[in-house]
Amino acid sequence: MSVVDSAAPRVVRGACPHDCPDTCALHVTVQGGRVLRVQGDPDHPPTHGALCTKVSRYAERLYHPERVLTPLRRVGAKGAGSFEPIGWDEALDTVAARLKAVAARDPQAVLPYSYAGTMGLVQGDGMAARFFHRLGASLLDRTICSSAGGEALAATYGRPVGMHLEWFAESRLILIWGSNSIASNLHFWTFAQQAKRAGARLVCIDPRRTETAEKCHQHIALLPGTDGALALALMHELIAHDWLDHDYLEKHVEGWPALRERALHWPAERAAAVCGISAEEVRALARDYGTTRPAAIRLNYGMQRVHGGGNAVRLIALLPCLVGAWRQRAGGLLLSSSGWFRPHLRTAWLQRSDLLAGRTPRTINMSTLGDDLNREASAAFGPKIEALVVYNSNPVAVAPESAKVVRGFAREDLFTVVLEHFLTDTADHADIVLPATMQPEHWDAHRAYGHTYAMLNEPAVAPAGQARSNAAIFRALAARMGFTDECFADSDEAMARAAFDPEAVDAQALAAQGWAKLRVADAPFAEGGFPTPGGKVIVDAPGLGVPDHVPNYESAQSSPALAARYPLAMISPPARHFLNSSFANVASLRAAEREPLLEMHAADAAARGIASGDTVRVFNDRGEYVCKAEVSARARPGVVNGLGVWWRKQGLAGTNVNQLTHQRLTDIGRAPSFYDCLVEVRAL
């Protein structure tokens, strides 16, 4: 990689790589080969010059004193984090030899594990996918964040598509549903604030009284996992008062009569009892939504991390169709815009699934890693997992039911390779750690899931130490494995520049300014035209039926005996200054979060003799988590908020909140039910 150096400051265009809908355009100021500051691009409409606190301090992460800058080999026990430096040749030779040995028995015994440590099309699953497809390794079902909602939208709209971010500024009513936008979707919040200043009403629907909820006109604090019941009751009210767009329903919704019949069984009183709110809150919200135009919903992924999360997303996604909100550009819904990019990505070329050459490897769900790492070979499961290659993820910290995950990573017969920036909980269990570049040090291309701009990231500085890009590492491993396919010679830059279909994405604009807008109509579904086979929204989806409220696995309603022992529902929303487990080791951001906390309502705390600052034991049948309690108005009665995701080794007893979560999957999308969890709390 060639990076121009100069004594004078210069600005390099980039894109934020992290798992956030905003996918900001960056201006990286460099002088003397060093990043001085990272700022938002003022000309990029979604970013408009602003960055979140986390990414604005990116230089602090880039030059962190604990960054891994050389390949490492384990010399202590797994999990102890004891390593010695080795050279790249020795590291790559070791990895290739072990992978060859495992693959000679069965390549499916090799498991790649990755997610959204970078959202890049090149450093994410470009060259890596080519490598693992050529090897014939197990495939990974990447479900841990959004697959319940994504597949629910696809079942309803045809793909995960929605309204444009910018037009929320023109909405008159915005329902912010399952989203702490100030912390996790800052640029949407700026447009919502514009709407608010122009007279719009903002309603936050969330079990937790978040920073966002505090700044909305109304907060509806429903119980976790009851969003589908609320959506059905809103439909009941819309029907009862005839706040419906009958023309839109007739022309653009397939299966409306069956949905109408289901909704009529959900009066406000029934939903209120399930949701733990008042019937008047349901009626008032329905009245606002049924009589205000344009009305928009910003749905986020927190609410789909429960057993019935997929059904709930389907129901909420149908609400704009009932009232014809899609007719205006400031009406409709946005959960994800990723489906707008799908037809315009050169995915087949980037990932080269043809390298499987007719093989059909098994698929392992990343959300059941704890169970799968501990399985023996069987006819149903296939070979035991013998080798694990982790990149762009920290599963020991973020995967559910982490005691099982740790047990699997501790296996002496499991060969583990981790591509990383730091010695995370996962890297501590590795046999070989390979130092990876960060965003200002490599080429990449990015789509977004919160707006419709394609992005290009240009390297601003040379890699620190001996770090190499993910793509370069997999390219080198391919050579040592004897893979001679021409695709392994493609450079990072060539892959980044060719990631998008040039007929859909203006390559000149992308090269000149670092971003280019997709050609999507301002009001894409004003006259229907959804990306379904018939162009209509689908209610009765094949294999799924008509959506309904699906109760949590763990609740007083569905499991009363369990609730008697563990009476508190626990959700684990992200701490404001972290992004999943990223940034948890950046000194200034960790200082802002102070320490791992459990937020409790005053009534629940008083009943247990707990005061703010007390050390508490949070527990259930799966394990325990020790942290500090904070008696807070952010928690509603009966629900505790275990803020995450702290690294396990940062916890008071070496665990984090995922010690308590389970591996049972959502109704749609095979995703984890992180927020479907019962616990009890005791003071220590």
QUIURGI-V522960 format. One record per residue. N is the residue number from 1. PHI is phi as a letter, one per 20 degrees, with the letter a starting at -180 (NA if undefined). PSI is psi as a letter, one per 20 degrees, with the letter a starting at -180 (999 if undefined). D_LAST is the distance of its C-alpha to the last C-alpha in whole Angstrom. Layout:
n=<N | N>
phi=<PHI | PHI>
psi=<PSI | PSI>
d_last=<D_LAST | D_LAST>
//
This chain:
n=<1 | 2 | 3 | 4 | 5 | 6 | 7 | 8 | 9 | 10 | 11 | 12 | 13 | 14 | 15 | 16 | 17 | 18 | 19 | 20 | 21 | 22 | 23 | 24 | 25 | 26 | 27 | 28 | 29 | 30 | 31 | 32 | 33 | 34 | 35 | 36 | 37 | 38 | 39 | 40 | 41 | 42 | 43 | 44 | 45 | 46 | 47 | 48 | 49 | 50 | 51 | 52 | 53 | 54 | 55 | 56 | 57 | 58 | 59 | 60 | 61 | 62 | 63 | 64 | 65 | 66 | 67 | 68 | 69 | 70 | 71 | 72 | 73 | 74 | 75 | 76 | 77 | 78 | 79 | 80 | 81 | 82 | 83 | 84 | 85 | 86 | 87 | 88 | 89 | 90 | 91 | 92 | 93 | 94 | 95 | 96 | 97 | 98 | 99 | 100 | 101 | 102 | 103 | 104 | 105 | 106 | 107 | 108 | 109 | 110 | 111 | 112 | 113 | 114 | 115 | 116 | 117 | 118 | 119 | 120 | 121 | 122 | 123 | 124 | 125 | 126 | 127 | 128 | 129 | 130 | 131 | 132 | 133 | 134 | 135 | 136 | 137 | 138 | 139 | 140 | 141 | 142 | 143 | 144 | 145 | 146 | 147 | 148 | 149 | 150 | 151 | 152 | 153 | 154 | 155 | 156 | 157 | 158 | 159 | 160 | 161 | 162 | 163 | 164 | 165 | 166 | 167 | 168 | 169 | 170 | 171 | 172 | 173 | 174 | 175 | 176 | 177 | 178 | 179 | 180 | 181 | 182 | 183 | 184 | 185 | 186 | 187 | 188 | 189 | 190 | 191 | 192 | 193 | 194 | 195 | 196 | 197 | 198 | 199 | 200 | 201 | 202 | 203 | 204 | 205 | 206 | 207 | 208 | 209 | 210 | 211 | 212 | 213 | 214 | 215 | 216 | 217 | 218 | 219 | 220 | 221 | 222 | 223 | 224 | 225 | 226 | 227 | 228 | 229 | 230 | 231 | 232 | 233 | 234 | 235 | 236 | 237 | 238 | 239 | 240 | 241 | 242 | 243 | 244 | 245 | 246 | 247 | 248 | 249 | 250 | 251 | 252 | 253 | 254 | 255 | 256 | 257 | 258 | 259 | 260 | 261 | 262 | 263 | 264 | 265 | 266 | 267 | 268 | 269 | 270 | 271 | 272 | 273 | 274 | 275 | 276 | 277 | 278 | 279 | 280 | 281 | 282 | 283 | 284 | 285 | 286 | 287 | 288 | 289 | 290 | 291 | 292 | 293 | 294 | 295 | 296 | 297 | 298 | 299 | 300 | 301 | 302 | 303 | 304 | 305 | 306 | 307 | 308 | 309 | 310 | 311 | 312 | 313 | 314 | 315 | 316 | 317 | 318 | 319 | 320 | 321 | 322 | 323 | 324 | 325 | 326 | 327 | 328 | 329 | 330 | 331 | 332 | 333 | 334 | 335 | 336 | 337 | 338 | 339 | 340 | 341 | 342 | 343 | 344 | 345 | 346 | 347 | 348 | 349 | 350 | 351 | 352 | 353 | 354 | 355 | 356 | 357 | 358 | 359 | 360 | 361 | 362 | 363 | 364 | 365 | 366 | 367 | 368 | 369 | 370 | 371 | 372 | 373 | 374 | 375 | 376 | 377 | 378 | 379 | 380 | 381 | 382 | 383 | 384 | 385 | 386 | 387 | 388 | 389 | 390 | 391 | 392 | 393 | 394 | 395 | 396 | 397 | 398 | 399 | 400 | 401 | 402 | 403 | 404 | 405 | 406 | 407 | 408 | 409 | 410 | 411 | 412 | 413 | 414 | 415 | 416 | 417 | 418 | 419 | 420 | 421 | 422 | 423 | 424 | 425 | 426 | 427 | 428 | 429 | 430 | 431 | 432 | 433 | 434 | 435 | 436 | 437 | 438 | 439 | 440 | 441 | 442 | 443 | 444 | 445 | 446 | 447 | 448 | 449 | 450 | 451 | 452 | 453 | 454 | 455 | 456 | 457 | 458 | 459 | 460 | 461 | 462 | 463 | 464 | 465 | 466 | 467 | 468 | 469 | 470 | 471 | 472 | 473 | 474 | 475 | 476 | 477 | 478 | 479 | 480 | 481 | 482 | 483 | 484 | 485 | 486 | 487 | 488 | 489 | 490 | 491 | 492 | 493 | 494 | 495 | 496 | 497 | 498 | 499 | 500 | 501 | 502 | 503 | 504 | 505 | 506 | 507 | 508 | 509 | 510 | 511 | 512 | 513 | 514 | 515 | 516 | 517 | 518 | 519 | 520 | 521 | 522 | 523 | 524 | 525 | 526 | 527 | 528 | 529 | 530 | 531 | 532 | 533 | 534 | 535 | 536 | 537 | 538 | 539 | 540 | 541 | 542 | 543 | 544 | 545 | 546 | 547 | 548 | 549 | 550 | 551 | 552 | 553 | 554 | 555 | 556 | 557 | 558 | 559 | 560 | 561 | 562 | 563 | 564 | 565 | 566 | 567 | 568 | 569 | 570 | 571 | 572 | 573 | 574 | 575 | 576 | 577 | 578 | 579 | 580 | 581 | 582 | 583 | 584 | 585 | 586 | 587 | 588 | 589 | 590 | 591 | 592 | 593 | 594 | 595 | 596 | 597 | 598 | 599 | 600 | 601 | 602 | 603 | 604 | 605 | 606 | 607 | 608 | 609 | 610 | 611 | 612 | 613 | 614 | 615 | 616 | 617 | 618 | 619 | 620 | 621 | 622 | 623 | 624 | 625 | 626 | 627 | 628 | 629 | 630 | 631 | 632 | 633 | 634 | 635 | 636 | 637 | 638 | 639 | 640 | 641 | 642 | 643 | 644 | 645 | 646 | 647 | 648 | 649 | 650 | 651 | 652 | 653 | 654 | 655 | 656 | 657 | 658 | 659 | 660 | 661 | 662 | 663 | 664 | 665 | 666 | 667 | 668 | 669 | 670 | 671 | 672 | 673 | 674 | 675 | 676 | 677 | 678 | 679 | 680 | 681 | 682 | 683 | 684>
phi=<NA | d | c | f | d | b | f | e | f | c | d | d | e | b | b | f | e | e | f | b | f | f | k | f | e | d | d | d | e | c | b | m | m | c | f | e | a | c | c | f | f | f | e | e | g | f | e | k | n | d | c | f | g | f | f | f | d | f | f | f | f | g | d | f | f | e | f | f | c | b | f | c | c | f | c | d | f | f | n | f | m | d | c | c | f | c | e | f | f | f | f | f | f | f | f | f | f | f | f | f | f | f | f | f | e | a | f | f | f | e | c | e | c | b | b | d | g | c | e | f | f | e | e | e | c | e | f | f | f | g | f | f | f | f | f | n | f | g | e | d | e | e | d | f | d | c | f | f | f | f | f | f | f | f | f | e | d | o | b | f | c | a | f | f | g | f | f | g | f | e | f | d | b | c | e | e | d | m | b | e | f | f | e | c | a | g | f | g | f | f | f | f | f | f | f | f | f | e | o | f | d | d | c | d | d | a | f | e | e | f | g | f | g | f | d | e | f | b | c | d | e | f | f | g | n | d | f | f | f | f | f | f | f | f | f | g | f | f | f | f | d | l | e | c | e | f | f | f | f | f | e | c | c | e | o | g | g | f | f | g | f | f | f | f | e | c | f | g | f | f | f | g | f | f | e | m | c | e | f | f | f | f | f | f | f | f | f | f | f | f | c | d | c | e | d | c | c | d | e | c | e | g | f | e | e | b | g | e | f | f | f | f | f | g | f | f | f | e | g | f | f | f | d | m | f | f | f | d | f | e | c | p | b | c | d | b | d | f | f | f | e | g | f | d | e | e | f | g | f | f | d | l | f | f | f | f | l | n | f | c | f | f | d | d | f | f | f | d | g | g | f | f | f | d | e | e | f | b | f | f | e | n | f | f | f | d | c | c | d | d | b | l | a | c | f | f | e | d | f | f | l | f | g | f | f | f | f | f | f | e | g | f | e | d | e | c | d | c | e | b | e | c | e | f | g | f | g | g | e | f | e | c | d | d | f | d | f | d | g | f | d | b | e | a | c | c | e | c | c | c | b | c | d | f | c | c | d | d | f | d | c | f | g | f | l | d | f | c | f | g | f | f | f | f | f | f | f | g | f | f | e | n | e | d | g | g | f | f | e | f | f | g | f | f | f | f | f | d | f | d | f | f | f | d | c | f | f | f | f | f | f | f | d | n | b | b | e | f | e | c | g | g | d | f | c | g | c | m | m | f | f | d | g | d | m | d | f | d | e | e | f | g | n | d | m | e | f | b | f | d | f | g | f | d | a | f | f | e | b | f | f | f | f | f | e | c | e | d | f | c | d | c | f | f | f | g | e | d | c | l | e | f | m | f | d | e | g | f | f | f | f | f | e | m | a | g | c | d | e | c | f | g | f | f | f | f | f | d | m | d | c | g | n | f | e | c | d | d | b | b | f | e | q | b | c | d | b | e | e | c | f | b | f | f | e | e | g | n | c | d | d | e | f | c | d | f | f | g | f | e | f | f | c | m | c | c | f | f | f | d | f | d | d | f | d | f | f | c | n | l | e | f | d | g | e | d | b | d | b | c | c | c | f | d>
psi=<p | p | p | p | q | q | h | q | q | q | p | p | p | a | q | p | i | r | n | q | i | h | m | q | p | q | o | o | p | q | p | k | j | p | p | g | q | p | r | q | o | i | i | o | g | h | h | l | i | q | q | r | h | g | h | i | k | h | h | h | g | g | k | p | i | j | p | p | j | q | q | q | p | p | i | a | q | p | i | i | k | o | r | q | q | r | r | g | g | g | g | h | g | g | g | g | g | g | h | g | g | g | h | h | g | o | h | i | i | p | o | q | o | q | c | k | h | q | j | q | i | g | i | e | l | e | h | g | g | g | g | h | g | h | h | k | r | q | q | p | o | n | i | i | g | j | h | g | h | g | h | g | g | h | h | g | i | h | r | n | r | a | r | q | g | h | i | h | h | i | q | i | p | p | o | o | o | k | p | m | h | h | h | j | l | h | h | g | h | h | h | h | h | g | g | g | h | j | j | q | p | p | p | p | o | p | h | q | n | r | h | g | h | h | j | r | h | q | p | o | m | r | q | p | j | j | h | h | g | g | g | h | h | g | g | g | h | h | g | h | j | l | l | q | n | h | g | g | g | g | h | j | p | o | j | g | h | h | h | g | g | g | h | i | j | m | r | h | h | g | h | g | h | g | i | k | a | q | h | h | g | g | g | g | g | g | g | g | h | i | j | p | p | q | p | q | p | n | q | r | i | g | i | j | l | r | g | k | h | g | h | g | g | g | g | h | h | i | g | h | h | h | j | k | h | i | h | q | h | j | q | b | q | o | g | q | j | h | h | h | h | g | i | j | q | l | g | h | h | g | h | l | i | i | i | h | l | i | q | m | q | r | p | p | p | h | i | k | h | g | g | h | h | j | q | r | q | r | h | g | h | a | q | q | o | h | p | p | o | p | q | k | r | m | h | h | h | i | q | q | m | i | h | h | g | g | g | g | h | i | p | h | j | p | p | p | p | p | p | r | h | r | n | r | h | g | h | h | j | q | h | p | p | p | p | q | r | r | g | j | j | r | q | r | q | p | r | r | j | i | a | l | p | q | q | p | p | p | p | h | r | q | q | q | c | j | q | q | q | g | g | h | g | h | g | h | h | g | g | h | i | j | o | j | q | h | h | i | i | p | r | g | g | g | g | g | h | j | h | q | o | i | h | h | p | o | h | g | g | g | h | g | i | i | q | p | p | q | n | p | q | g | n | h | k | h | l | c | k | q | l | r | h | j | j | q | q | p | g | n | q | p | i | h | a | p | q | r | p | o | q | q | g | o | r | h | g | h | m | h | g | g | h | h | h | n | i | p | q | p | q | m | q | q | q | h | j | r | o | c | j | q | i | i | j | p | g | h | h | h | h | h | i | f | r | p | q | o | p | q | q | h | g | h | g | h | i | j | k | p | q | p | i | q | p | q | o | p | q | a | i | i | a | q | p | p | a | q | q | o | o | q | i | h | p | q | p | i | p | q | o | n | p | a | o | q | q | g | i | i | q | h | k | k | r | a | h | i | h | i | r | r | j | q | r | r | h | p | i | k | r | q | m | h | j | m | p | q | r | q | p | q | q | 999>
d_last=<54 | 56 | 54 | 57 | 56 | 57 | 57 | 57 | 54 | 54 | 52 | 52 | 51 | 48 | 45 | 41 | 40 | 37 | 36 | 36 | 39 | 41 | 42 | 43 | 47 | 46 | 48 | 47 | 49 | 50 | 51 | 52 | 51 | 47 | 45 | 45 | 44 | 43 | 44 | 45 | 49 | 50 | 53 | 51 | 50 | 47 | 45 | 48 | 47 | 43 | 40 | 36 | 34 | 33 | 37 | 38 | 36 | 37 | 39 | 36 | 35 | 38 | 38 | 35 | 35 | 33 | 35 | 37 | 40 | 42 | 41 | 39 | 39 | 36 | 36 | 33 | 30 | 30 | 27 | 27 | 29 | 32 | 35 | 39 | 41 | 44 | 47 | 47 | 50 | 48 | 45 | 47 | 49 | 46 | 45 | 48 | 49 | 46 | 46 | 50 | 49 | 47 | 49 | 52 | 50 | 49 | 48 | 46 | 43 | 43 | 40 | 40 | 37 | 37 | 36 | 36 | 35 | 39 | 41 | 44 | 47 | 48 | 45 | 43 | 45 | 48 | 49 | 46 | 47 | 51 | 49 | 47 | 50 | 53 | 51 | 50 | 46 | 44 | 44 | 40 | 40 | 38 | 36 | 32 | 33 | 36 | 38 | 37 | 38 | 41 | 43 | 42 | 44 | 47 | 47 | 48 | 50 | 51 | 49 | 46 | 48 | 48 | 49 | 49 | 46 | 49 | 50 | 47 | 48 | 51 | 49 | 49 | 46 | 43 | 40 | 37 | 35 | 32 | 33 | 31 | 34 | 33 | 31 | 33 | 36 | 37 | 41 | 41 | 39 | 42 | 45 | 43 | 43 | 46 | 47 | 45 | 47 | 50 | 49 | 47 | 44 | 40 | 38 | 35 | 33 | 30 | 27 | 25 | 26 | 27 | 29 | 32 | 32 | 31 | 35 | 37 | 39 | 36 | 33 | 33 | 29 | 30 | 27 | 27 | 30 | 32 | 34 | 37 | 37 | 38 | 40 | 42 | 42 | 43 | 46 | 47 | 47 | 50 | 52 | 52 | 53 | 55 | 53 | 54 | 57 | 59 | 61 | 58 | 57 | 60 | 61 | 58 | 55 | 56 | 55 | 54 | 55 | 53 | 50 | 51 | 51 | 48 | 47 | 49 | 46 | 43 | 44 | 42 | 40 | 39 | 37 | 36 | 34 | 33 | 32 | 30 | 32 | 36 | 39 | 40 | 38 | 40 | 43 | 43 | 42 | 45 | 47 | 46 | 46 | 50 | 52 | 51 | 52 | 51 | 48 | 46 | 42 | 40 | 38 | 35 | 34 | 30 | 31 | 33 | 30 | 30 | 32 | 34 | 34 | 38 | 39 | 38 | 39 | 43 | 43 | 42 | 44 | 47 | 46 | 48 | 51 | 51 | 52 | 54 | 52 | 53 | 56 | 55 | 54 | 51 | 50 | 48 | 45 | 44 | 41 | 42 | 46 | 46 | 48 | 51 | 51 | 51 | 55 | 55 | 53 | 55 | 52 | 55 | 56 | 53 | 51 | 54 | 53 | 57 | 56 | 54 | 58 | 57 | 54 | 52 | 48 | 45 | 43 | 39 | 37 | 34 | 31 | 31 | 31 | 28 | 31 | 34 | 33 | 32 | 35 | 38 | 42 | 44 | 46 | 44 | 42 | 44 | 44 | 40 | 39 | 40 | 40 | 38 | 39 | 36 | 37 | 36 | 33 | 29 | 29 | 26 | 24 | 25 | 27 | 25 | 23 | 22 | 21 | 25 | 26 | 25 | 26 | 30 | 30 | 29 | 32 | 35 | 38 | 37 | 38 | 36 | 38 | 36 | 38 | 36 | 35 | 32 | 30 | 28 | 25 | 29 | 31 | 29 | 30 | 33 | 36 | 38 | 37 | 40 | 40 | 41 | 42 | 41 | 43 | 45 | 46 | 48 | 50 | 48 | 49 | 47 | 47 | 44 | 43 | 43 | 46 | 50 | 50 | 51 | 50 | 51 | 49 | 51 | 50 | 49 | 49 | 49 | 46 | 44 | 45 | 46 | 44 | 46 | 45 | 44 | 48 | 49 | 47 | 48 | 51 | 51 | 50 | 52 | 55 | 53 | 53 | 57 | 56 | 60 | 60 | 61 | 58 | 56 | 58 | 57 | 55 | 52 | 55 | 57 | 54 | 53 | 56 | 57 | 54 | 55 | 58 | 61 | 62 | 59 | 58 | 60 | 60 | 62 | 59 | 56 | 58 | 59 | 56 | 53 | 53 | 55 | 54 | 55 | 58 | 56 | 58 | 56 | 56 | 56 | 56 | 58 | 60 | 58 | 58 | 55 | 55 | 55 | 58 | 60 | 58 | 56 | 53 | 52 | 50 | 51 | 50 | 51 | 49 | 46 | 48 | 47 | 44 | 42 | 38 | 36 | 33 | 29 | 29 | 25 | 26 | 26 | 30 | 30 | 28 | 27 | 25 | 23 | 22 | 21 | 18 | 17 | 19 | 18 | 20 | 19 | 21 | 21 | 24 | 25 | 23 | 27 | 27 | 27 | 29 | 28 | 26 | 29 | 29 | 25 | 27 | 29 | 28 | 29 | 28 | 24 | 24 | 25 | 22 | 20 | 17 | 15 | 14 | 14 | 16 | 15 | 18 | 18 | 19 | 16 | 13 | 15 | 15 | 11 | 11 | 9 | 11 | 13 | 11 | 8 | 6 | 5 | 6 | 10 | 12 | 16 | 18 | 19 | 16 | 12 | 12 | 9 | 10 | 10 | 11 | 14 | 16 | 19 | 22 | 23 | 21 | 23 | 22 | 20 | 20 | 17 | 18 | 17 | 19 | 21 | 22 | 20 | 22 | 19 | 20 | 18 | 15 | 12 | 12 | 16 | 16 | 17 | 17 | 20 | 18 | 18 | 21 | 24 | 28 | 30 | 32 | 34 | 37 | 39 | 39 | 37 | 34 | 30 | 28 | 25 | 25 | 25 | 22 | 19 | 16 | 13 | 10 | 6 | 4 | 0>
//
